[in-house]
Amino acid sequence: MKRCLMSGLLLVFMFFAVSTSGFAAAAPVDDAAPSLQVQLNGSIVNAPPYMSVIEGQVMVPLRWSADVLGATSVEWDAATRTVTITTPQDFYSMEKFKSYANAMQSPIDEYNEQIWPLPDRVKDIQVPDLVSDRPWVLNLKQFNPEREGLTLPMPRDNMTINITSDDGVYQHSSVANSIENHQGHYYLPMDWLGYLFNARVSYNEAANILSIQTPDLEQIKSEIERIENALIPDSAEEAVKLWGRGMQTRNGALQYSALSPQLRQEADKSAYVRQSYWVTGCSSPQVGPITIKSRNELSDTKVEYTISFPEIFSGQTHAIATEKMVVEKLTDNSQAGWFITQILKTSGYGIIDDETTSLDNGKVVFIKDN
């Protein structure tokens, strides 16, 4: 397993209307409906009652949110205070797109100059703002008042929220603390809609309108194809550097773009894709400056590389890691390029988990890195 000395990733997530004895059905709209309006994809929809605004966040009912955003089922476990939401959402495409969008941005940290650069042709590629990347507000101060003196804080109401794809392949989980109970229905800050369903939410205080915009999946898929075509490596070294930059920035999509179609199939099975939003490796130790230690030309279309890098922990070198891979010239989507076809030795920081992958007579072989 990876040598993570500190937690590498904190997963987070969201919501839905439950009752104290079970998950309540959507609350009916009555004559006392609030003046606040809700727009879903530009159209006004019926808004349930009790949607207050706290610290700039509209408190939205979970069951109602599940209904309007397409969940196929919502189940409540009263014993564990856990709500499980099943949805047909295409987590794979949306999270992959966000990873590519992040890859097109230069990281800002003390190691920036030591990170292998993107190819010049893609440095200025424009990625449309299809999925919100603003910081979400999931916890409100009102529900977590500051502790005074030695007085312990009051016990807080909370719930665990699981969201899963219809096939059960994707599953994310988190605990929600900023919740309100109105007549057996739980309400959470609107930004949970972004976490759960990748919806774009905004509140216009002057007009008292909550706007919810669902992702355009077809455009997202089109952008993924455009970005992947632009990233097709022109040389064997470029493929290695895409892979390395992806490890240095913990960006799974960038690593994915350097892999052959066969190895992409293996990457698709990774927990980094299915449960960690395409974020790879560890927050600490992290991949330091990468050096190409050797280049062995096996043929005109096949090159073997060995790379090494320090594992950086608290600004200091913790250990030296080594990777070995084979890069070949292939045709992908009718475009010729160089792709990693075998990973002979892995450090555990890449999107293909803790085991190395190679192809032996068309079969995938896993080799432990000892």
C-alpha positions in Angstrom: 0.0 0.0 0.0 1.1 3.6 -0.4 3.3 5.1 2.2 0.9 7.7 3.4 2.1 9.3 6.6 -0.8 11.7 6.8 -4.4 11.4 5.5 -4.3 12.0 1.8 -7.9 12.8 1.1 -11.0 13.7 3.0 -14.1 12.7 1.2 -17.2 14.7 1.6 -21.0 14.7 0.8 -24.7 15.5 1.3 -28.4 15.3 1.9 -32.1 14.4 1.8 -35.4 14.7 3.7 -35.9 12.2 6.4 -38.3 11.8 9.3 -37.4 10.7 12.8 -39.0 7.3 12.2 -38.1 7.1 8.5 -37.4 9.1 5.4 -40.4 11.4 5.0 -42.1 12.0 1.7 -41.9 15.4 0.1 -43.7 18.0 2.1 -46.8 19.4 0.3 -47.0 23.1 -0.7 -49.8 24.8 1.1 -51.4 28.3 1.1 -48.6 29.5 3.4 -46.0 28.8 0.8 -42.9 31.0 1.3 -42.2 34.0 -0.9 -38.8 32.5 -1.8 -38.8 31.3 -5.4 -36.8 28.3 -6.8 -35.6 28.1 -10.4 -34.6 24.7 -11.8 -32.7 25.0 -15.1 -34.3 28.4 -15.6 -37.9 27.4 -14.9 -39.9 28.2 -11.7 -40.7 25.1 -9.6 -42.9 24.7 -6.6 -40.9 25.5 -3.5 -41.6 23.6 -0.2 -42.2 25.5 3.0 -39.6 26.5 5.7 -36.8 27.3 3.2 -35.1 29.9 5.4 -31.8 31.7 4.6 -29.0 31.3 7.0 -25.6 32.9 6.5 -26.4 33.3 2.8 -27.3 29.7 2.4 -30.9 28.6 1.5 -31.8 25.6 3.7 -33.2 23.0 1.2 -35.2 19.9 2.2 -33.5 16.7 1.4 -36.3 14.6 0.1 -37.6 17.4 -2.2 -34.0 17.9 -3.5 -33.7 14.2 -4.2 -36.9 14.2 -6.2 -36.2 17.2 -8.4 -32.6 16.2 -9.1 -33.4 12.7 -10.3 -32.6 10.3 -7.5 -34.1 6.9 -8.1 -34.4 6.0 -4.4 -33.8 7.4 -1.0 -33.6 5.1 2.1 -33.4 6.1 5.7 -31.8 4.0 8.5 -33.1 5.4 11.7 -30.8 3.3 13.9 -27.6 4.7 12.3 -29.1 8.0 11.2 -27.9 7.3 7.6 -29.6 8.3 4.4 -28.6 6.4 1.2 -29.4 8.1 -2.1 -29.3 6.1 -5.3 -29.0 8.1 -8.5 -28.5 7.5 -12.3 -26.0 10.3 -12.4 -22.9 9.8 -14.5 -20.3 10.3 -11.8 -17.5 9.0 -14.0 -17.9 11.7 -16.7 -18.5 14.7 -14.3 -15.7 13.9 -12.0 -13.3 13.1 -14.9 -14.2 16.5 -16.5 -13.5 18.3 -13.2 -10.1 16.5 -12.9 -9.2 17.6 -16.5 -10.3 21.2 -15.8 -8.1 21.2 -12.7 -5.2 19.8 -14.8 -5.4 22.8 -17.1 -4.7 25.1 -14.2 -1.2 25.7 -12.9 -0.8 24.6 -9.3 0.2 27.4 -6.9 2.6 26.1 -4.3 6.2 26.2 -3.3 7.0 23.2 -5.7 5.4 24.8 -8.8 8.8 25.3 -10.6 9.8 21.7 -9.9 6.6 20.3 -11.5 7.0 18.9 -15.0 5.1 21.4 -17.3 2.2 20.7 -19.6 2.9 20.6 -23.4 3.0 24.1 -24.8 0.1 23.4 -27.2 -2.3 22.9 -24.3 -1.1 25.5 -21.8 -3.7 28.0 -23.0 -6.5 25.6 -23.7 -9.8 27.1 -22.5 -12.1 24.8 -20.5 -15.7 26.0 -20.1 -17.1 26.5 -16.6 -19.6 23.5 -16.8 -19.3 22.4 -13.2 -19.1 24.8 -10.2 -15.6 25.0 -8.8 -16.3 27.6 -6.1 -15.7 26.7 -2.5 -18.8 25.2 -1.0 -20.2 26.2 2.4 -21.4 23.0 4.0 -21.1 23.8 7.7 -22.7 27.0 9.1 -21.5 28.8 12.2 -25.1 28.8 13.7 -24.9 25.0 14.0 -21.4 25.0 15.5 -21.2 27.9 18.0 -17.8 28.8 19.4 -17.0 27.2 22.7 -16.6 29.6 25.6 -14.3 28.8 28.5 -14.6 25.2 29.6 -18.2 24.9 28.7 -18.6 21.9 26.3 -20.6 22.6 23.1 -24.2 21.4 23.0 -24.7 18.0 21.3 -25.4 18.6 17.6 -27.9 16.9 15.3 -26.3 15.2 12.4 -26.7 12.5 9.8 -24.5 10.4 7.5 -25.3 10.7 3.8 -24.3 8.1 1.3 -24.8 8.6 -2.4 -24.3 5.8 -4.9 -24.8 5.1 -8.6 -27.5 2.8 -9.8 -24.9 0.0 -10.4 -23.3 0.5 -7.0 -19.9 1.2 -8.6 -19.6 4.8 -7.3 -20.2 5.6 -3.7 -19.4 8.7 -1.6 -20.2 9.3 2.0 -20.0 12.2 4.5 -21.5 13.5 7.7 -23.8 16.6 7.7 -23.9 18.6 10.8 -25.7 21.8 9.7 -29.2 20.5 9.5 -32.7 21.6 10.6 -35.8 19.5 11.3 -39.1 21.0 10.2 -42.1 18.7 11.0 -40.0 15.6 10.4 -38.2 16.9 7.3 -34.5 17.6 7.3 -33.1 20.7 5.6 -29.4 21.4 4.7 -27.5 24.3 3.2 -28.0 24.6 -0.5 -24.3 24.0 -1.3 -24.8 20.3 -0.5 -26.6 20.2 -3.9 -23.2 20.9 -5.5 -21.5 18.2 -3.5 -24.1 15.5 -4.2 -25.4 16.2 -7.7 -22.8 18.5 -9.1 -25.5 21.1 -9.5 -24.7 24.8 -9.7 -26.6 26.7 -7.0 -26.8 30.4 -6.3 -29.0 32.7 -4.2 -30.1 36.1 -5.4 -30.9 37.9 -2.1 -32.5 40.9 -3.7 -34.9 38.9 -5.8 -35.2 36.1 -3.2 -34.6 33.5 -5.8 -32.7 30.2 -5.4 -31.3 29.0 -8.8 -30.4 25.4 -9.4 -28.7 24.4 -12.6 -28.0 20.7 -13.4 -24.9 19.7 -15.4 -25.1 19.4 -19.2 -23.8 15.9 -19.6 -23.5 15.9 -23.3 -21.3 19.0 -23.3 -19.2 17.6 -20.5 -18.5 14.4 -22.6 -17.7 16.5 -25.6 -15.2 18.6 -23.6 -13.6 15.5 -22.3 -13.0 14.2 -25.8 -11.6 17.6 -26.9 -9.2 17.7 -24.0 -8.0 14.1 -24.4 -7.4 14.7 -28.1 -5.4 17.8 -27.3 -3.3 15.9 -24.7 -2.3 13.0 -27.0 1.5 12.8 -26.4 3.6 13.7 -29.4 6.6 11.8 -28.1 7.6 9.1 -25.7 9.1 11.6 -23.2 5.9 13.7 -23.3 3.8 10.7 -22.3 6.2 10.1 -19.3 6.0 13.8 -18.3 2.2 13.8 -18.5 2.2 10.8 -16.2 4.7 12.4 -13.9 3.0 15.8 -13.7 -0.2 13.9 -12.9 1.5 12.3 -10.0 3.0 15.5 -8.8 -0.3 17.3 -8.9 -2.3 14.3 -7.7 -4.4 14.6 -10.9 -5.8 11.2 -12.1 -7.1 12.5 -15.4 -3.7 13.8 -16.5 -2.2 10.4 -15.7 -5.1 8.7 -17.5 -4.3 10.7 -20.7 -0.8 9.2 -20.8 -2.1 5.6 -20.7 -2.8 3.2 -23.6 -6.5 2.1 -24.0 -5.8 -1.2 -22.3 -4.2 0.5 -19.2 -7.1 3.0 -19.2 -9.4 0.1 -18.6 -7.4 -0.9 -15.6 -7.4 2.7 -14.3 -11.2 2.8 -14.6 -11.3 0.1 -11.9 -9.2 2.1 -9.5 -10.7 3.4 -6.2 -9.2 6.8 -7.2 -11.7 6.9 -10.0 -14.7 5.3 -8.3 -14.4 6.8 -4.8 -11.8 9.6 -4.7 -12.8 12.0 -7.4 -9.7 11.2 -9.6 -7.4 12.5 -6.8 -4.4 10.2 -6.5 -1.6 9.6 -4.1 -1.2 11.2 -0.7 -1.2 14.7 0.5 1.9 13.7 2.4 4.3 12.4 1.4 4.0 14.0 -2.0 5.9 13.5 -5.3 8.9 15.8 -5.5 11.0 16.7 -8.6 11.1 13.8 -11.1 14.3 12.7 -12.9 14.5 10.5 -15.9 17.2 8.0 -14.7 17.4 5.9 -17.9 15.9 5.7 -21.4 16.2 2.4 -23.3 15.0 2.4 -26.9 13.6 -1.1 -27.5 12.5 -0.3 -31.1 11.5 2.6 -33.3 8.1 2.6 -31.6 8.9 1.4 -28.1 11.0 3.0 -25.3 11.5 1.9 -21.7 12.0 4.6 -19.1 13.1 4.6 -15.5 12.2 7.6 -13.4 12.8 8.5 -9.8 11.8 11.2 -7.3 12.0 12.1 -3.7 8.9 11.6 -1.5 8.5 14.9 0.2 7.2 15.0 3.8 7.1 18.3 5.7 9.4 19.9 3.2 12.0 17.2 3.6 12.9 14.1 1.6 11.4 11.1 3.2 12.5 8.4 0.7 13.4 8.0 -2.9 10.8 6.3 -5.2 11.4 4.6 -8.5 9.1 3.8 -11.4 9.7 1.9 -14.6 7.5 1.9 -17.7 7.3 1.2 -21.4 6.0 3.8 -23.8 4.8 2.8 -27.4 3.6 4.7 -30.4 -0.1 3.8 -31.0 -3.2 5.2 -32.7 -6.0 6.4 -30.5 -9.2 7.8 -31.9 -7.6 7.9 -35.4 -4.7 10.0 -34.0 -1.2 8.7 -33.6 0.5 9.3 -30.3 2.8 7.8 -27.7 1.2 6.1 -24.7 2.3 4.1 -21.6 1.6 0.5 -22.4 3.3 -1.2 -19.4 4.1 -0.1 -15.9 6.9 -2.5 -14.8 7.5 -0.9 -11.4 5.2 1.5 -9.6 5.6 3.8 -6.6 2.0 3.7 -5.6 1.3 7.3 -6.4 -0.4 6.7 -9.8 -4.0 6.2 -10.8 -3.3 2.4 -11.2 -3.3 1.8 -7.5 -0.7 0.0 -5.4 0.1 -2.7 -8.0 1.9 -2.4 -11.3 0.2 -3.4 -14.5 1.6 -4.7 -17.7 0.3 -6.6 -20.7 1.5 -10.2 -21.3 0.2 -11.7 -24.5 -2.9 -9.6 -24.2 -3.5 -10.3 -20.5 -3.2 -7.9 -17.7 -0.5 -8.9 -15.2 -0.1 -7.3 -11.7 3.3 -7.1 -10.1 3.7 -6.0 -6.5 6.3 -3.2 -5.9 8.4 -4.7 -3.1 
